[in-house]
Structure formats: structure tokens, C-alpha cells
């Protein structure tokens, strides 16, 4: 298939024919597995994927969505037949294979992937039915439904200090997808947001200032008031991807019982896509905690946040 894509292009009959041939070959292998006398007592995970896409004209290596897009087709006892998932990325292939083989994923490995057998939806993912098409953006296909400013139940966005005007899609914290956000501007490393899944939150001062505006970007994403037990430790986890240019700043704050927010993490330098784990000491007597993600800046870069959770043991 790769040879046909390079030689004839992804829009060619030859490319389609090569896909049909490979599909038939995969079918023969799956049939052979299922014909094993001991198949009913066995536990198989079968995954089919590709390392990249192709342009219609042929070739790859650029940053277009067609070249970066691929797929994962998987079948196994814990996967729902015929389902379509939006929370899967290519690093998940290795993590899924390890999990299937019963190999625990050591946090010290710091893997980008997560097993497809262990989905972990969050509040942001519930927003998918509310995503809309572009408003001011021109490089995103009109048919792609990919953003909303409506936060999930219990969450709020404080834009009281936010400037006016600018690109509508990115005015304050926005809930979006990779397919939508990465096409807003190519070649600015948005595709390196590998740990966010499905729908995530992004503050993008760079894109916001691509249209006439006043003021600066100053927006705060606020979590629900989560129940905590005073006098004990709590663990805040979230995935983050932060690209920096001064005077931009990202702040993580916590407010107990809606009191004065306290800064627990500040971002003033590039941070690759990763999972953050912060230990919070809950004051004695506190009953709730709200987490705030405040992004301030001008025509700088962006901050992605996803999978926000506060737990206590």
C-alpha cells in the first residue's frame, strides 16, 4: 500500500486495489486464528494500523491532516464490535499490546499511550455532541465539527478579564479536538499534543489574535467544587501541553471552600505533552476544592489541559 501511495497517490485506483489486497490477506490471517481448535479458550487481541497517511498526489512527510491521520482497527474480548472511538492515538498500540499480555505499565516508563481496553473518558468528552463548525477560521474544513465554548456540567470559564474581538473560536478557553485545532494553524507543533484524548480544553492566544482585538488574553478554566476531606492530602492529575513565549503564563490554582485561590503550579517555559501529578495538602476543616487553570498572554502560544481529576485515598 505504501508503494502504491508513493507511486500513484492516495486518490488512485492502484492505491484502492492495494488496500483491497491487504484487507483480504488480513482476513485470511484472522480466519486462521479463529479456526484454531483451542480458539474458544484463548484470549486474542488483533490490531491493524498504519504509520501514516498519504496525499492524494502521492507521498507523505508533511503536516497535512491527510498525512498525519491513520487508524486503529482492533478486536478483542473487552472491545465493543462495530464501535467508533475518539480517544485512541497511535502511542496506544504498544500500551494495548503490553496490557493484553498482562505486563503492568510502569509509571516510570512515562509512556504516552494508554490501553484501548481501558477507556478513561472525562467531563470534556461529554461535549462532543455540542461541537460546532468553524466561525472565523478559514483553514479548517467547513464540515468539521470541532469546538464549543460551553463548558461541561459543573465547570465554568471566567472571561471577565478577557480582551474583546479576536478569532471567535479561540476567545478564552475553548473545548476542541485534534482534528479541528491542528488545522487552525499548521507547523506550530499542535500535533505534538499526544496525551490529550477526545475533547480537550485549549487556551490559544496565538490564534485568538489573528483577527482585530482589544486587550489581552486572560481566561480561567474553573472546575466543579469537588468534595475533599480536610486535614489530609489530595492528588491532582491532568495532562498538559504548554508552549511558551513571554509574557505568557499558565497558572494552576486551588481554592478551598471557594476561598482565595492559591497557586500550586506555574508554567513559564515549554512543557511537552505529559501527565502532571500534584500533591495538595487540604486544610483542616475544608470540604470542597475548585481547581483553576488561568492562561494570560498576548500573541504568544498556547496551553492544552485534559483529563483533570482530584482524588483522595
C-alpha positions in Angstrom: 0.0 0.0 0.0 2.8 2.4 0.8 4.4 1.7 -2.5 1.1 2.4 -4.3 0.6 5.6 -2.3 4.0 6.9 -3.3 3.8 5.9 -6.9 0.2 6.6 -7.8 -1.2 8.7 -4.9 -4.0 8.1 -2.3 -6.7 9.1 -4.8 -5.7 6.4 -7.3 -7.3 3.1 -8.3 -4.0 1.4 -7.6 -4.0 2.6 -4.0 -7.5 1.3 -3.5 -6.6 -2.0 -5.1 -3.6 -2.4 -2.8 -5.9 -1.8 0.2 -8.3 -4.5 -1.0 -5.5 -6.9 -1.4 -4.1 -6.2 2.1 -7.7 -6.4 3.6 -8.1 -9.9 2.1 -4.7 -11.0 3.4 -5.7 -9.8 6.9 -9.0 -11.6 6.6 -7.2 -14.9 5.8 -5.0 -14.5 8.9 -7.9 -13.7 11.2 -9.8 -16.7 9.8 -6.8 -18.9 10.5 -6.7 -17.7 14.1 -10.4 -18.3 14.6 -10.1 -21.8 13.1 -7.7 -22.9 15.8 -9.2 -25.9 17.8 -8.5 -24.1 21.1 -9.7 -20.7 19.9 -12.7 -20.6 22.2 -10.4 -20.9 25.3 -7.9 -18.4 24.0 -7.7 -14.6 24.5 -6.7 -12.8 21.3 -6.2 -9.1 20.7 -5.8 -8.3 17.0 -4.8 -4.8 15.9 -4.5 -3.4 12.4 -2.9 0.0 11.9 -0.7 2.1 9.6 2.1 4.5 10.4 0.9 7.4 8.3 -1.4 8.6 5.5 -0.7 9.9 2.0 -1.5 12.9 0.0 -3.9 12.4 -3.0 -1.0 13.2 -5.3 1.3 10.7 -3.5 3.8 10.7 -0.7 3.9 11.9 2.8 6.2 13.6 5.4 4.3 16.9 5.6 2.0 18.3 8.2 -1.4 18.0 6.5 -4.1 16.1 8.2 -4.2 13.5 5.4 -0.6 12.7 6.0 -0.8 12.6 9.8 -4.1 10.7 10.0 -4.3 7.0 10.3 -6.5 4.4 12.1 -6.5 1.6 14.6 -8.8 -1.3 14.0 -8.9 -3.7 17.0 -10.9 -6.7 18.1 -10.8 -8.4 21.4 -12.9 -9.6 24.3 -13.1 -6.2 26.0 -13.7 -4.2 22.9 -17.2 -3.4 21.5 -17.7 -4.7 18.0 -18.7 -2.0 15.5 -17.9 0.9 17.9 -16.1 4.1 16.9 -13.8 5.6 19.4 -12.4 9.2 19.5 -10.0 8.6 22.4 -7.4 6.5 20.6 -4.0 7.6 19.4 -1.0 5.8 17.8 1.0 5.5 21.1 -1.8 3.4 22.4 -0.8 0.5 20.2 2.2 -0.5 22.3 0.4 0.1 25.6 -2.6 -2.0 24.5 -0.3 -4.9 23.5 1.5 -4.8 26.8 -1.8 -4.7 28.8 -3.1 -7.6 26.8 0.0 -9.7 27.6 -0.5 -8.9 31.3 2.5 -6.6 31.6 1.8 -3.8 34.1 2.5 -0.3 32.7 5.2 1.1 35.0 4.7 4.9 35.5 8.5 5.2 35.4 8.3 4.4 31.7 6.3 7.6 31.2 4.5 6.1 28.1 2.4 8.5 26.0 0.0 5.6 25.2 -2.8 4.1 27.2 -4.5 0.7 26.6 -7.6 0.8 24.4 -9.0 -1.9 26.6 -9.2 0.7 29.5 -11.0 3.7 28.3 -11.0 6.7 30.6 -13.5 9.3 29.5 -13.6 12.7 31.3 -16.0 15.6 31.6 -14.7 17.3 28.4 -15.5 14.2 26.3 -19.2 14.7 27.1 -19.2 17.9 25.0 -18.7 16.1 21.6 -22.5 16.4 20.7 -22.2 20.2 21.3 -19.2 20.8 19.0 -19.9 23.2 16.1 -18.3 24.1 12.8 -15.8 26.9 12.3 -16.9 30.6 12.7 -13.9 32.8 11.8 -11.3 30.2 10.8 -10.8 29.6 7.1 -8.2 26.7 7.0 -10.5 24.2 8.8 -12.9 22.3 6.5 -16.4 23.6 7.0 -17.8 20.1 7.6 -15.6 19.5 10.7 -17.5 19.9 13.9 -14.8 20.7 16.4 -15.3 23.5 19.0 -17.5 24.9 21.7 -17.3 27.5 24.4 -19.9 25.8 26.5 -18.2 24.0 29.5 -19.2 20.7 30.9 -21.7 20.5 33.7 -20.2 22.0 36.9 -17.3 23.6 35.0 -17.1 27.4 34.2 -14.9 29.7 32.1 -14.1 33.1 33.6 -13.6 35.6 30.8 -14.1 38.7 32.9 -10.6 39.9 32.2 -10.5 38.6 28.6 -10.0 41.0 25.7 -12.6 41.6 23.1 -12.8 40.7 19.4 -10.2 38.3 18.0 -10.9 34.9 16.4 -14.2 33.7 17.8 -13.1 30.0 18.1 -10.3 30.8 20.5 -11.8 33.6 22.6 -11.0 32.3 26.1 -10.7 28.6 26.9 -12.1 26.5 24.2 -13.2 22.9 24.1 -12.0 21.3 20.9 -10.5 18.2 19.2 -7.2 17.4 17.5 -8.8 17.3 14.1 -10.1 20.9 14.5 -7.3 22.5 16.5 -4.4 21.3 14.5 -5.9 22.5 11.2 -6.3 26.0 12.7 -2.5 26.6 12.0 -0.1 24.1 10.6 3.6 23.7 11.6 3.3 25.1 15.1 3.7 21.8 16.9 0.0 21.4 17.7 0.2 17.8 16.5 2.6 17.1 19.4 -0.4 17.2 21.8 -0.2 13.4 22.1 -1.6 12.8 25.6 -4.9 14.7 25.3 -7.8 12.5 24.2 -11.1 13.1 22.5 -12.3 16.6 23.5 -9.8 18.7 25.5 -9.5 22.3 26.7 -7.1 24.8 25.0 -6.2 28.4 25.6 -4.7 29.6 22.3 -3.6 33.3 22.4 -1.7 32.9 19.2 -4.8 32.0 17.1 -7.1 34.4 19.0 -5.0 37.4 17.9 -5.2 36.6 14.2 -8.2 38.9 14.0 -8.7 42.5 15.2 -8.9 42.6 19.0 -8.5 44.8 22.1 -6.9 43.9 25.4 -5.0 40.7 26.2 -5.8 37.0 26.5 -6.8 36.4 30.1 -9.1 33.4 30.7 -9.6 31.0 33.6 -11.0 27.5 33.4 -12.7 26.5 36.7 -13.5 23.0 37.8 -16.6 22.0 39.8 -16.4 22.2 43.6 -15.1 18.7 44.3 -15.6 17.2 47.8 -12.4 16.8 49.9 -11.6 15.7 53.4 -9.9 18.4 55.4 -6.5 17.7 57.0 -5.4 15.1 54.5 -3.6 15.0 51.2 -5.3 15.1 47.8 -3.8 14.2 44.4 -4.5 16.5 41.4 -3.7 14.9 38.0 -4.1 16.3 34.5 -2.5 16.0 31.1 -0.9 19.2 29.8 0.9 20.6 26.8 2.3 24.1 27.1 4.2 26.0 24.5 5.6 29.3 25.9 6.6 32.7 24.8 6.9 35.6 27.2 5.0 37.4 28.7 2.6 34.4 28.5 2.0 32.5 31.7 0.0 29.5 32.8 -1.2 29.1 36.4 -2.8 26.2 38.3 -4.6 27.4 41.4 -6.8 25.7 44.0 -9.5 27.3 46.2 -10.8 25.5 49.2 -14.5 26.2 50.1 -14.4 29.0 47.5 -11.8 30.9 49.4 -8.8 32.7 48.0 -7.2 30.7 45.2 -3.7 29.5 45.9 -1.1 28.9 43.1 0.2 25.3 43.1 2.0 25.3 39.7 3.2 28.0 37.3 4.2 27.5 33.7 6.8 29.9 32.2 8.7 27.6 29.9 7.9 24.9 27.3 6.4 21.7 28.7 6.0 18.7 26.4 2.7 16.7 26.4 2.8 14.9 29.7 0.7 13.9 32.8 1.1 16.1 35.8 0.6 14.8 39.4 0.4 17.4 42.2 0.0 16.6 45.9 -2.2 19.1 47.6 -2.4 19.5 51.4 -6.1 20.1 52.2 -6.5 22.5 55.1 -8.2 21.2 58.2 -12.0 21.7 58.0 -12.1 22.2 54.2 -14.9 20.4 52.5 -14.6 21.4 48.8 -11.8 22.3 46.3 -12.0 24.0 43.0 -9.1 23.9 40.5 -8.4 26.9 38.3 -6.3 27.0 35.1 -5.5 30.6 34.2 -3.8 31.5 31.0 -2.5 35.0 30.3 -0.6 36.3 27.3 -0.6 38.2 24.1 0.2 36.9 20.6 2.2 34.1 22.1 1.5 30.3 22.1 -1.0 28.0 23.8 -1.9 25.7 26.7 -3.8 22.4 26.5 -5.4 20.7 29.5 -7.3 17.4 29.7 -8.1 14.5 32.0 -8.4 16.7 35.1 -9.0 14.6 38.3 -8.8 15.3 42.0 -8.6 12.2 44.2 -8.1 11.2 47.9 -7.2 7.9 49.4 
